[in-house]
Amino acid sequence: MTHFAVFCGASTGHDPVYLEAARSVGRALAERGLGVVYGGGHVGLMGAVADAAMEAGGNVVGVIPGFMTEKEVAHERVSELILVKDM
């Protein structure tokens, strides 16, 4: 296995423990040499996973509907951003 799919929210929630857990997941995957495939956004828990993975040197692939790029939600710094028609 080379990549791990992560599904999580576009918000961080009310308890900071979830944000730290998301960052820990991203870091841990990258440190183990696993890439991250996720929803492609820069916000919320999904953005935290992506950022932490990239900060740890990981490969991050975002898959996001094209209309979300118009709302400026897409993460611009991921290793690869794949635009799809819809969810």
ChimeraX attribute file (.defattr): number of C-alpha atoms within 10 A of each C-alpha:
attribute: neighborCount
match mode: 1-to-1
recipient: residues
	/A:1	6
	/A:2	9
	/A:3	15
	/A:4	14
	/A:5	12
	/A:6	15
	/A:7	11
	/A:8	15
	/A:9	14
	/A:10	16
	/A:11	13
	/A:12	19
	/A:13	12
	/A:14	8
	/A:15	8
	/A:16	9
	/A:17	11
	/A:18	14
	/A:19	19
	/A:20	16
	/A:21	14
	/A:22	25
	/A:23	20
	/A:24	15
	/A:25	18
	/A:26	29
	/A:27	23
	/A:28	17
	/A:29	20
	/A:30	23
	/A:31	14
	/A:32	10
	/A:33	15
	/A:34	20
	/A:35	24
	/A:36	26
	/A:37	19
	/A:38	21
	/A:39	25
	/A:40	27
	/A:41	25
	/A:42	21
	/A:43	18
	/A:44	16
	/A:45	23
	/A:46	26
	/A:47	29
	/A:48	27
	/A:49	30
	/A:50	36
	/A:51	23
	/A:52	21
	/A:53	27
	/A:54	20
	/A:55	13
	/A:56	16
	/A:57	14
	/A:58	24
	/A:59	21
	/A:60	26
	/A:61	22
	/A:62	25
	/A:63	19
	/A:64	22
	/A:65	16
	/A:66	15
	/A:67	14
	/A:68	15
	/A:69	15
	/A:70	9
	/A:71	8
	/A:72	11
	/A:73	16
	/A:74	24
	/A:75	23
	/A:76	14
	/A:77	15
	/A:78	21
	/A:79	15
	/A:80	15
	/A:81	20
	/A:82	12
	/A:83	16
	/A:84	12
	/A:85	8
	/A:86	9
	/A:87	8
